[in-house]
Amino acid sequence: MSPRRKAKKAMAATATQPKSITRGDIESKLRELQGEVGDSVESARNVGLVAGVGAAVLIVLLAYIFGRRRGKKRQMVLEIRRI
Protein backbone atom coordinates (compact mmCIF):
# COMPACT_ATOMS: atom_id res chain seq x y z
CA MET A 1 0.00 0.00 0.00
CA SER A 2 1.34 3.43 -0.91
CA PRO A 3 1.90 6.12 1.74
CA ARG A 4 -0.70 8.31 0.12
CA ARG A 5 -3.33 5.57 0.32
CA LYS A 6 -2.42 4.90 3.97
CA ALA A 7 -2.84 8.58 4.85
CA LYS A 8 -6.18 8.72 3.07
CA LYS A 9 -7.38 5.63 4.93
CA ALA A 10 -6.24 7.07 8.27
CA MET A 11 -8.08 10.35 7.62
CA ALA A 12 -11.25 8.48 6.70
CA ALA A 13 -11.03 6.45 9.90
CA THR A 14 -10.70 9.56 12.10
CA ALA A 15 -13.46 11.41 10.28
CA THR A 16 -16.01 8.67 10.80
CA GLN A 17 -15.45 8.31 14.54
CA PRO A 18 -18.07 10.43 16.33
CA LYS A 19 -16.90 12.90 18.96
CA SER A 20 -18.81 12.77 22.20
CA ILE A 21 -20.85 15.91 22.80
CA THR A 22 -20.94 17.14 26.38
CA ARG A 23 -23.48 19.25 28.17
CA GLY A 24 -20.98 22.11 28.26
CA ASP A 25 -20.67 22.05 24.47
CA ILE A 26 -24.43 22.36 24.07
CA GLU A 27 -24.70 25.13 26.68
CA SER A 28 -21.87 27.16 25.12
CA LYS A 29 -23.42 26.87 21.64
CA LEU A 30 -26.84 27.91 22.94
CA ARG A 31 -25.34 30.93 24.72
CA GLU A 32 -23.54 31.90 21.53
CA LEU A 33 -26.76 31.68 19.50
CA GLN A 34 -28.74 33.53 22.16
CA GLY A 35 -26.24 36.40 22.09
CA GLU A 36 -26.55 36.73 18.32
CA VAL A 37 -30.35 36.64 18.44
CA GLY A 38 -30.43 39.15 21.30
CA ASP A 39 -28.40 41.64 19.27
CA SER A 40 -30.70 41.20 16.27
CA VAL A 41 -33.83 41.64 18.38
CA GLU A 42 -32.47 44.79 20.02
CA SER A 43 -31.60 46.42 16.68
CA ALA A 44 -34.99 45.43 15.21
CA ARG A 45 -36.76 46.87 18.25
CA ASN A 46 -34.98 50.21 17.80
CA VAL A 47 -35.85 50.35 14.10
CA GLY A 48 -39.47 49.45 14.85
CA LEU A 49 -39.71 52.13 17.51
CA VAL A 50 -38.39 54.83 15.18
CA ALA A 51 -40.74 53.71 12.40
CA GLY A 52 -43.71 53.73 14.80
CA VAL A 53 -42.97 57.24 16.04
CA GLY A 54 -42.52 58.47 12.47
CA ALA A 55 -45.83 56.93 11.39
CA ALA A 56 -47.66 58.47 14.37
CA VAL A 57 -46.28 61.94 13.58
CA LEU A 58 -47.27 61.54 9.93
CA ILE A 59 -50.83 60.50 10.83
CA VAL A 60 -51.28 63.47 13.18
CA LEU A 61 -49.91 65.85 10.54
CA LEU A 62 -52.22 64.49 7.83
CA ALA A 63 -55.24 64.66 10.14
CA TYR A 64 -54.44 68.32 10.89
CA ILE A 65 -54.02 69.23 7.21
CA PHE A 66 -57.17 67.45 6.03
CA GLY A 67 -59.17 68.79 8.97
CA ARG A 68 -58.17 72.34 8.15
CA ARG A 69 -59.07 71.86 4.52
CA ARG A 70 -62.46 70.40 5.34
CA GLY A 71 -63.13 73.18 7.81
CA LYS A 72 -62.47 75.81 5.16
CA LYS A 73 -64.84 74.10 2.73
CA ARG A 74 -67.71 73.84 5.21
CA GLN A 75 -67.24 77.27 6.76
CA MET A 76 -70.40 79.24 6.92
CA VAL A 77 -70.51 82.58 5.18
CA LEU A 78 -72.81 85.03 6.94
CA GLU A 79 -73.77 88.26 5.26
CA ILE A 80 -75.53 90.92 7.22
CA ARG A 81 -77.18 93.67 5.19
CA ARG A 82 -78.61 96.80 6.60
CA ILE A 83 -81.68 98.07 5.00
C-alpha positions in Angstrom: 0.0 0.0 0.0 1.3 3.4 -0.9 1.9 6.1 1.7 -0.7 8.3 0.1 -3.3 5.6 0.3 -2.4 4.9 4.0 -2.8 8.6 4.8 -6.2 8.7 3.1 -7.4 5.6 4.9 -6.2 7.1 8.3 -8.1 10.4 7.6 -11.3 8.5 6.7 -11.0 6.5 9.9 -10.7 9.6 12.1 -13.5 11.4 10.3 -16.0 8.7 10.8 -15.5 8.3 14.5 -18.1 10.4 16.3 -16.9 12.9 19.0 -18.8 12.8 22.2 -20.8 15.9 22.8 -20.9 17.1 26.4 -23.5 19.2 28.2 -21.0 22.1 28.3 -20.7 22.0 24.5 -24.4 22.4 24.1 -24.7 25.1 26.7 -21.9 27.2 25.1 -23.4 26.9 21.6 -26.8 27.9 22.9 -25.3 30.9 24.7 -23.5 31.9 21.5 -26.8 31.7 19.5 -28.7 33.5 22.2 -26.2 36.4 22.1 -26.6 36.7 18.3 -30.3 36.6 18.4 -30.4 39.2 21.3 -28.4 41.6 19.3 -30.7 41.2 16.3 -33.8 41.6 18.4 -32.5 44.8 20.0 -31.6 46.4 16.7 -35.0 45.4 15.2 -36.8 46.9 18.3 -35.0 50.2 17.8 -35.8 50.4 14.1 -39.5 49.5 14.8 -39.7 52.1 17.5 -38.4 54.8 15.2 -40.7 53.7 12.4 -43.7 53.7 14.8 -43.0 57.2 16.0 -42.5 58.5 12.5 -45.8 56.9 11.4 -47.7 58.5 14.4 -46.3 61.9 13.6 -47.3 61.5 9.9 -50.8 60.5 10.8 -51.3 63.5 13.2 -49.9 65.9 10.5 -52.2 64.5 7.8 -55.2 64.7 10.1 -54.4 68.3 10.9 -54.0 69.2 7.2 -57.2 67.5 6.0 -59.2 68.8 9.0 -58.2 72.3 8.1 -59.1 71.9 4.5 -62.5 70.4 5.3 -63.1 73.2 7.8 -62.5 75.8 5.2 -64.8 74.1 2.7 -67.7 73.8 5.2 -67.2 77.3 6.8 -70.4 79.2 6.9 -70.5 82.6 5.2 -72.8 85.0 6.9 -73.8 88.3 5.3 -75.5 90.9 7.2 -77.2 93.7 5.2 -78.6 96.8 6.6 -81.7 98.1 5.0 
